[in-house]
Structures are given as structure tokens and as C-alpha cells.
Amino acid sequence: MAGHSKWANIQHRKGRQDEKRGKVWTRIIREITVAARQGGGDLSANPRLRLAVDRAKAANMPADRVKYNIDKATGNQEGVTYEEIRYEGYGIAGAAIIIDTMTDNKVRTVAEVRHAFSRNGGNMGTEGSVAFQFKHCGQLIFAPGTSEDKVMEVALEAGADDVISDDDGAIEVLTSPAQFEAVKNALESAGLKADVAEVTMRAENAIELTGEDAVRMQKLLDVLEDLDDVQAIYHNAEIDSEAL
């Protein structure tokens, strides 16, 4: 199955995330804390915590810091209690945006998200206003040049839903959230390590933004990304990085 060109957008996104390493660590610690509190500190019995720890390793977070935060979350120590809240809205040219947050003060968070939208050309929507344009799934993306035949053989045997060849040569493997770990482990055992491996909200259809629209959309995403309570942002814009 053929897909659109995503590789440039993926590299652009990863580059911007690398520039904000401290914020990435903060978000991973929050995710570890919530996952451990909800499902316990045993990695073998807590898939959500396993994914959070994998993210921590990928972000080069020290193992002792990871362990400290698991122990803190499961040791009944006093601390902040986080609530998970999802917001939806529209960006430039009607691009759909989903914002996942973890917050100890939802009044503050909703005000900050709404302000970010209104000051940067977007509009905050109601619950469900754009979520139907996304699919909750596991996603693994391999760099151009990876053997499509090998990825397809291993992924489908392990229970993947689909393997997509993008226009620029990148290969995308889609799974159900429940099968994500099994497919990821099978691919890695076969020597196939994805550049992106996550359970995500994947846009069903993309909106291509160029020129001034691309610049404005990236600014909106940057402002949202910089909010302390934001954990993840999903959108359906393919931003022309050359316009930035």
C-alpha cells in the first residue's frame, strides 16, 4: 500500500524535539509516574510503563533517575497527582490538532491551551470535534532504504495490521495498540530498528501547508509544545520545512 511522503516531516519533528531535551525528560517522568501509579512498578506486568521506560532510554535518561521515579510513584510518597485531559482544535487552514495533557490544575491548563490557539490563528474545539480524523494505533517508521520485503514479512507474521510504503521510500508499519510491543520486538529481533516507534494518534488524511501557512502552523505547534502541561501533540499537517 502506498502512502504520502512523511520522512522530511518526521526528521523535522525529531530535530525540534531534540532541541527541547529537558522538556522531553519532564514529560517522560510524568508518564512514568502515572503509568506506575495506575499499573504498578513491575515492568513485565505493566505495558504502559514499559513503553514509558523505552522512551526514557531513547531520550538518554539515566537509569537511576527512571528507577527513582518508579519507586516514588509506587511507594506512596507524597507528591503531585496528575490528571490526563485531551483537548482538540483547529490550526491554520483547518488543520486538525489533538493535545494530550497531564495536569494538577485543569483550570490553568485549559486556559493556557485556549490562549495558545486564540493568539496564534487557531480555534479550540469541543470534545470529538477532530478526533474522528485520527486512528489510535501503534506506528513504526523505518528510514528510506530499509528492505520493504523483510519488514513486511516480519511485521505481518507478528500481527501487524498494515505495511505502507511512503512516496519517499520510508516504510510505515501499523498495528493495534495491543499488538504494538509484539510487532516491535519481532522487528528488532530481526535486526530492524525503527526510527519512530510509538503508540500514537495517526491522522487519516494530511493537509499540506507551505509558505506563510507552514510558518504560522509551526508557530502554533511550538507555542502549544512549550506549555508545561502538554504531553503530546498530534496533527494532520504536513509542513513544508523549507518554508521555515
Buried (B, 14 or more C-beta within 10 A) or exposed (E): EEBBBBBBBBBBBEEBEEEBEEBBBEBBBBBBBBBBBEBBBEBEEBBBBBBBBBBBEEBEBEEEBBEEBBEBBBEEEEEEEBEEBBBBBBBBBEBBBBBBBBBEEEEEBBEBBBEBBEEBBBEBBEEEBBBEBBBEBBBBBBBEEBEBEBBBEBBBEBBBBBBBBBEBBBBBBBBBEEBBBBBBEBBBEBEBEBBBBBBBBBBEEBBBBEEEBBBBBBBBBBBBBEBEBBBBBBBBBBBBBEBE
